[in-house]
Amino acid sequence: MSTINVVPVDEFLNMLSEKGLVIGKASEFVGNLEFDLQVKRANLRKKKHANLKEILDAKILKHTSKATLRRWIESGDIREGEWFKSGKNNQIYIMTSALVRLGYL
């Protein structure tokens, strides 16, 4: 039989507060999800380019896959010069001006 380690509640709460964490009901934080989404979209508008994950995380498209964005590049919906591949990590970046032209930003 293994031993059970017990952490005092006040020590646990102090550790949470030191890391900026709180315990609460999920219903209290649901409103913050929409706010976070608005912040992501505003930050995306300020950028010159964004990778596929940043675009999908902002939920400006009805699509949820990177493959769809790659198909847009292959089909020419996102034109030559409106996207590039990073030399460091081979990530695809799309210019935010292309998203504005397509009506998503």
MARBA-3410 file (N, C-alpha, C, O; in Angstrom, 1 decimal):
105
0.8,-1.2,0.0,0.0,0.0,0.0,0.9,1.2,0.0,1.9,1.3,0.8 ~ 0.6,2.2,-0.8,1.4,3.4,-0.9,0.9,4.5,0.1,-0.3,4.5,0.5 ~ 1.8,5.3,0.4,1.4,6.4,1.4,0.7,7.5,0.7,1.0,7.8,-0.5 ~ -0.1,8.2,1.4,-0.8,9.3,0.8,-0.2,10.6,1.4,-0.2,10.8,2.6 ~ 0.2,11.5,0.5,0.7,12.8,0.9,-0.4,13.8,1.0,-1.3,13.9,0.1
-0.4,14.5,2.1,-1.4,15.5,2.3,-0.8,16.9,2.4,0.2,17.1,3.0 ~ -1.4,17.9,1.7,-0.9,19.2,1.6,-1.9,20.1,2.4,-3.1,20.0,2.1 ~ -1.5,20.9,3.4,-2.4,21.7,4.1,-3.1,22.7,3.2,-2.5,23.2,2.2 ~ -4.4,23.0,3.4,-5.2,23.8,2.6,-4.6,25.2,2.4,-4.5,25.7,1.3 ~ -4.2,25.8,3.5,-3.6,27.2,3.4,-2.4,27.2,2.6,-2.1,28.2,1.9
-1.5,26.2,2.7,-0.3,26.1,1.9,-0.7,26.0,0.4,-0.1,26.6,-0.4 ~ -1.7,25.2,0.1,-2.2,25.0,-1.3,-2.7,26.3,-1.8,-2.4,26.7,-3.0 ~ -3.5,27.0,-1.1,-4.1,28.3,-1.5,-3.0,29.3,-1.7,-3.1,30.1,-2.6 ~ -2.0,29.4,-0.8,-0.9,30.3,-1.0,-0.1,30.0,-2.3,0.3,30.9,-3.0 ~ 0.1,28.7,-2.6,0.8,28.4,-3.8,0.0,28.8,-5.0,0.6,29.3,-6.0
-1.3,28.6,-5.0,-2.2,29.1,-6.1,-2.1,30.6,-6.3,-1.9,31.1,-7.4 ~ -2.2,31.3,-5.2,-2.2,32.8,-5.3,-0.8,33.3,-5.8,-0.8,34.3,-6.5 ~ 0.3,32.6,-5.4,1.6,33.1,-5.9,1.7,32.9,-7.4,2.4,33.7,-8.0 ~ 1.0,31.9,-7.9,1.1,31.7,-9.4,-0.1,32.5,-10.1,-0.2,32.3,-11.3 ~ -0.8,33.2,-9.4,-1.9,34.0,-10.0,-3.1,33.2,-10.4,-3.9,33.6,-11.3
-3.3,32.1,-9.7,-4.4,31.2,-10.0,-5.5,31.3,-8.9,-5.2,31.7,-7.8 ~ -6.7,31.0,-9.3,-7.9,31.0,-8.3,-8.7,29.8,-8.6,-8.7,29.1,-9.6 ~ -9.5,29.5,-7.6,-10.5,28.4,-7.7,-11.9,29.0,-7.8,-12.2,29.9,-7.0 ~ -12.7,28.6,-8.8,-14.0,29.2,-8.9,-14.9,28.3,-9.8,-14.4,27.3,-10.3 ~ -16.1,28.7,-9.9,-17.0,28.0,-10.7,-16.8,28.3,-12.2,-16.4,29.5,-12.6
-16.9,27.3,-13.1,-16.7,27.5,-14.5,-17.7,28.6,-15.0,-17.3,29.3,-15.9 ~ -18.9,28.6,-14.5,-19.9,29.6,-15.0,-19.4,31.0,-14.8,-19.9,31.9,-15.6 ~ -18.6,31.3,-13.8,-18.1,32.6,-13.6,-17.1,33.1,-14.6,-16.8,34.3,-14.8 ~ -16.4,32.1,-15.3,-15.4,32.4,-16.2,-15.8,32.3,-17.7,-15.0,32.7,-18.5 ~ -17.0,31.8,-17.9,-17.5,31.7,-19.3,-17.5,33.0,-20.0,-17.1,33.1,-21.2
-17.9,34.1,-19.4,-17.9,35.4,-20.0,-16.5,35.9,-20.4,-16.4,36.6,-21.4 ~ -15.5,35.4,-19.7,-14.1,35.8,-20.0,-13.6,35.1,-21.3,-12.7,35.6,-22.0 ~ -14.2,34.0,-21.7,-13.8,33.3,-22.9,-14.1,34.2,-24.1,-13.3,34.3,-25.1 ~ -15.3,34.8,-24.1,-15.6,35.8,-25.2,-14.7,36.9,-25.3,-14.3,37.4,-26.3 ~ -14.3,37.4,-24.1,-13.4,38.6,-24.0,-12.0,38.1,-24.5,-11.4,38.9,-25.3
-11.6,36.9,-24.2,-10.3,36.4,-24.7,-10.3,36.3,-26.2,-9.3,36.6,-26.9 ~ -11.4,35.9,-26.8,-11.6,35.8,-28.2,-11.5,37.2,-28.9,-10.8,37.3,-29.9 ~ -12.1,38.2,-28.3,-12.0,39.5,-28.8,-10.6,40.1,-28.7,-10.2,40.8,-29.6 ~ -9.9,39.7,-27.7,-8.5,40.2,-27.5,-7.6,39.5,-28.6,-6.8,40.2,-29.3 ~ -7.8,38.2,-28.9,-7.1,37.5,-29.9,-7.3,38.1,-31.3,-6.4,38.3,-32.1
-8.6,38.5,-31.6,-8.9,39.1,-32.8,-8.3,40.5,-33.0,-7.8,40.8,-34.1 ~ -8.3,41.3,-31.9,-7.7,42.6,-32.0,-6.2,42.5,-32.2,-5.6,43.3,-32.9 ~ -5.6,41.5,-31.5,-4.1,41.4,-31.7,-3.8,40.9,-33.1,-2.8,41.3,-33.6 ~ -4.7,40.1,-33.7,-4.5,39.6,-35.0,-4.5,40.8,-36.0,-3.8,40.8,-37.0 ~ -5.5,41.7,-35.8,-5.6,42.9,-36.7,-4.4,43.7,-36.6,-4.0,44.4,-37.6
-3.7,43.8,-35.5,-2.5,44.6,-35.4,-1.3,44.0,-36.1,-0.3,44.8,-36.4 ~ -1.3,42.7,-36.3,-0.1,42.1,-36.9,-0.1,42.2,-38.4,-1.1,42.5,-39.0 ~ 1.1,42.1,-39.0,1.3,42.1,-40.4,1.0,40.7,-41.0,0.5,40.6,-42.1 ~ 1.4,39.7,-40.2,1.2,38.3,-40.7,1.0,37.4,-39.4,1.4,37.8,-38.3 ~ 0.4,36.3,-39.7,0.1,35.4,-38.6,0.2,33.9,-39.1,0.0,33.6,-40.2
0.6,33.0,-38.2,0.7,31.6,-38.6,-0.7,31.0,-38.6,-1.7,31.7,-38.1 ~ -0.8,29.8,-39.1,-2.2,29.2,-39.2,-2.9,29.0,-37.9,-4.1,29.2,-37.8 ~ -2.1,28.6,-36.9,-2.7,28.4,-35.5,-3.3,29.7,-35.0,-4.3,29.7,-34.4 ~ -2.5,30.8,-35.1,-3.0,32.1,-34.6,-4.3,32.5,-35.3,-5.3,33.0,-34.6 ~ -4.4,32.2,-36.6,-5.6,32.5,-37.3,-6.8,31.7,-36.8,-7.9,32.2,-36.6
-6.6,30.4,-36.7,-7.6,29.5,-36.2,-8.0,29.7,-34.8,-9.2,29.6,-34.5 ~ -7.1,30.1,-33.9,-7.4,30.4,-32.5,-8.3,31.6,-32.4,-9.0,31.7,-31.4 ~ -8.1,32.6,-33.3,-9.0,33.8,-33.2,-10.4,33.5,-33.7,-11.3,34.4,-33.5 ~ -10.6,32.4,-34.2,-12.0,31.9,-34.7,-12.7,33.0,-35.5,-13.9,33.3,-35.3 ~ -11.9,33.5,-36.5,-12.5,34.5,-37.5,-13.1,33.7,-38.7,-13.8,34.3,-39.4
-12.7,32.5,-38.8,-13.2,31.6,-40.0,-14.2,30.6,-39.5,-14.2,30.2,-38.3 ~ -15.1,30.2,-40.4,-16.0,29.1,-40.0,-15.2,27.7,-40.0,-15.8,26.7,-39.5 ~ -14.1,27.7,-40.6,-13.3,26.5,-40.8,-12.4,26.3,-39.5,-12.0,27.3,-38.9 ~ -12.0,25.1,-39.2,-11.3,24.8,-38.0,-10.0,24.0,-38.3,-9.3,23.6,-37.3 ~ -9.6,23.9,-39.6,-8.4,23.1,-39.8,-7.4,23.9,-40.6,-7.7,24.7,-41.4
-6.1,23.5,-40.4,-5.0,24.1,-41.1,-5.0,23.7,-42.6,-4.6,24.4,-43.4 ~ -5.6,22.5,-42.8,-5.6,21.9,-44.2,-6.5,22.8,-45.1,-6.2,23.0,-46.2 ~ -7.5,23.4,-44.5,-8.4,24.3,-45.3,-7.6,25.5,-45.7,-7.7,26.0,-46.9 ~ -6.8,26.1,-44.8,-6.0,27.3,-45.1,-5.0,26.9,-46.2,-4.7,27.7,-47.1 ~ -4.4,25.7,-46.1,-3.4,25.3,-47.1,-4.1,25.1,-48.4,-3.5,25.5,-49.5
-5.3,24.6,-48.5,-6.1,24.5,-49.7,-6.3,25.9,-50.3,-6.3,26.0,-51.6 ~ -6.6,26.9,-49.5,-6.8,28.2,-50.0,-5.6,28.7,-50.7,-5.7,29.4,-51.7 ~ -4.4,28.4,-50.1,-3.2,28.8,-50.7,-3.0,28.1,-52.1,-2.6,28.8,-53.1 ~ -3.2,26.8,-52.1,-3.0,26.0,-53.3,-4.0,26.5,-54.4,-3.6,26.5,-55.6 ~ -5.2,26.8,-54.0,-6.2,27.2,-55.0,-6.1,28.6,-55.5,-6.7,29.0,-56.5
-5.3,29.4,-54.8,-5.1,30.8,-55.2,-6.1,31.8,-54.5,-6.0,33.0,-54.8 ~ -6.9,31.3,-53.6,-7.8,32.2,-52.8,-6.9,33.2,-52.0,-7.2,34.4,-51.9 ~ -5.8,32.6,-51.5,-4.8,33.4,-50.8,-3.7,33.5,-51.9,-3.0,32.5,-52.2 ~ -3.5,34.7,-52.4,-2.6,34.9,-53.6,-1.1,34.8,-53.2,-0.7,34.9,-52.1 ~ -0.4,34.6,-54.3,1.1,34.7,-54.2,1.5,36.0,-53.6,1.0,37.0,-54.1
2.4,36.0,-52.7,2.8,37.2,-52.0,2.0,37.6,-50.8,2.4,38.4,-50.0 ~ 0.9,36.9,-50.6,0.1,37.1,-49.4,0.4,36.0,-48.3,-0.2,36.0,-47.2 ~ 1.3,35.1,-48.6,1.7,34.1,-47.6,3.2,33.8,-47.9,3.7,34.1,-48.9 ~ 3.8,33.2,-46.9,5.2,32.8,-47.0,5.5,31.7,-46.0,4.7,31.5,-45.0 ~ 6.5,31.0,-46.2,6.9,29.9,-45.3,8.2,30.3,-44.6,9.1,30.8,-45.2
8.2,30.2,-43.3,9.3,30.6,-42.5,10.5,29.7,-42.7,10.4,28.5,-42.8 ~ 11.7,30.3,-42.8,12.9,29.5,-43.1,13.3,28.8,-41.8,14.0,27.7,-41.9 ~ 13.0,29.3,-40.7,13.4,28.6,-39.4,12.7,27.3,-39.1,13.3,26.3,-38.9 ~ 11.4,27.4,-39.1,10.6,26.3,-38.6,9.6,25.7,-39.7,8.7,24.9,-39.3 ~ 9.7,26.2,-40.9,8.8,25.8,-42.0,7.3,26.0,-41.7,6.5,25.4,-42.3
7.0,27.0,-40.9,5.6,27.3,-40.6,5.1,28.2,-41.8,5.9,29.0,-42.3 ~ 3.8,28.1,-42.1,3.2,29.0,-43.1,2.6,30.2,-42.4,1.9,30.1,-41.4 ~ 2.9,31.4,-42.9,2.4,32.6,-42.4,1.5,33.3,-43.5,1.9,33.3,-44.6 ~ 0.4,33.8,-43.1,-0.5,34.5,-44.0,-0.5,36.0,-43.6,-0.7,36.3,-42.4 ~ -0.4,36.8,-44.6,-0.5,38.3,-44.3,-1.9,38.6,-43.9,-2.9,38.1,-44.5
-2.1,39.4,-42.9,-3.4,39.8,-42.4,-4.1,40.6,-43.4,-5.4,40.7,-43.4 ~ -3.4,41.3,-44.3,-4.1,42.0,-45.4,-4.9,41.1,-46.3,-5.9,41.5,-46.8 ~ -4.5,39.8,-46.4,-5.2,38.8,-47.2,-6.5,38.5,-46.5,-7.6,38.3,-47.1 ~ -6.5,38.4,-45.2,-7.7,38.1,-44.4,-8.7,39.3,-44.5,-9.9,39.1,-44.5 ~ -8.1,40.5,-44.5,-9.0,41.7,-44.7,-9.6,41.7,-46.1,-10.8,42.0,-46.2
-8.8,41.4,-47.1,-9.3,41.3,-48.5,-10.4,40.3,-48.6,-11.4,40.5,-49.3 ~ -10.3,39.2,-47.9,-11.3,38.1,-48.0,-12.5,38.4,-47.1,-13.5,37.7,-47.1 ~ -12.4,39.5,-46.3,-13.6,39.8,-45.4,-13.6,39.2,-44.1,-14.7,39.2,-43.5 ~ -12.5,38.6,-43.6,-12.5,37.9,-42.3,-12.1,38.8,-41.2,-12.3,38.5,-40.0 ~ -11.4,39.9,-41.5,-10.9,40.8,-40.5,-11.4,42.2,-40.7,-11.2,43.1,-39.9
END
